[in-house]
């Protein structure tokens, strides 16, 4: 096997998804801890007094205790390079999560044992199903009173629309939680609480010593044995092809906060999660082709742009998922959308906000480079000698916002800082920014109210700009395209007051009601109203 192909097959790239408070960010920390990437859960070389989640690096995240932006962490484990992407759980930041899911090859779904599958988890499941993303399920908080494991499995199967294949099974729960039976290794890991302990500290008993376990755990172990037997009869055996094709999900139980059951999940990510696969590219003429991960030429897609990760340097980082080939330090790159050359001076890999210079990267890796403009979310990046008609990687979603507010500047002297802040926050996808064609105040569009609060906070802390957010008459938006120039001109002339350009300079029609959209579609049949911006982009690309 060539070194190049071997490096590609070593990669595992996955996102952690869940409803808020299911324990996703805690589990992220513990996976880093068990892999050896960090030595104190909650900190990268942090002082105890200032400890917070490694993946929550924004000031507002530390204040509120929630994740409002996705973060990237790379670690080595068992000779595999694992790229882990922690995502916001709150529904108001779902756009960021959806875009992250386009950059991964698998997902780790975290479920609270007491609450089961919750609303935001359902939305994320649907995105994974649309992309046939393999899902590993971790049922968390078994050390607390929760629902019966069989009931939880039944619910997961219904929501996912695919069978569950338990890989571990709990013995008891809550105060009676005794540990988990590893069905792959035929052993039981005995539970002992504690945030500081590692998996190698746990007591492990082979199932061959079942009598000893029955004597120790009594009815709970006997019940677990009965459930395991029942599941073996009812559930299919694990099938790697079915899992990779998103046709079944392996299930693990544990307690992330107590570092328990984490070892089994980490091993499963190496053993079960797929390496990078081929990606679809659409050319300007509408034709499609596949780019294999071990293809010779470097290519990748910008799935995230983050401003001010290092406030002292006012930097902007473009996150690129490598889809094919190998990146090498100093490589000449090209932005396919603009055909402009890109020579990044600083290319890095991540452990949240800590960065390390990268000499080379392969398909599946996430790299970042400092950008001063010219790069947008969804841009395809290739090596400099790639053909001009290489095309663009498809599938990065930009949803039409459902909430709008008008921006009012508290201090008119800060107009320049406001323009810069909104431009950068709009380009990174933190909020959707619209510039009305007729001039006037900028409009912010969001899918959730909390997005407005975060942007207001970030403008104040990162750009020293105070703003007031005021209600406005718009309730939705659609991006518009038209193959007929005359029909498009008529539409624009008659609707000037409802048109605006977004951060990518794509024309959008702002709605005042659902009836407004239906009426406009009837009145202008040649104009296409797109609920997703990438659909408008593809239509413009063809023209």
Buried (B, 14 or more C-beta within 10 A) or exposed (E): EEEBEEBBBBBBBBBBBBBBBBBBBBBBBBBBBBBEBBEBBBBBEEEEEEEBBBBBBBEBBEEBEBBBBBBBBBBEBEEBBBBBBBBBBBBBBBBBBBBBBBBBBBBBBBBBBBBBBBEBBEBBBEBBBEEEBBBBBBBBBBBBEBBEBEEBBEBBBEBBEBBBBBBBBBBBBEEBBBBBBBBBBEBBBBBEEEBEEBBEEBEEBEBEEBEEBBEBBEEBBBBBBEBBEEBEEEBEEBEEEBBBEBBBBBBBBBBBBBBBBBBBBBBBBBBBBBBBEBBBBBBBEEEEEEBBBBBEBBBBBBBBBBBBBEEEEEBBBBBBBBBBBBBEEEBEBBBBBEEEEBEBEEBBBBBBBBBEEBEEBBBBBBBBBBBEEEBBBBBBBBBEEBEEEBBBBBBBBBBBBEBBBBBEBEEEEBEEBBBBBBBBBBBBBBBBBBBBBEEEBBBBBBBBEBBBBBBBBBBBBBBEBBBEBEEBEBBBBBBBBBEEEEBBEBBBEEBEEBBBBBBBEBBBBBBEEEEBBEEBEEEBEEBBBBBBBBBBBBBEBEE
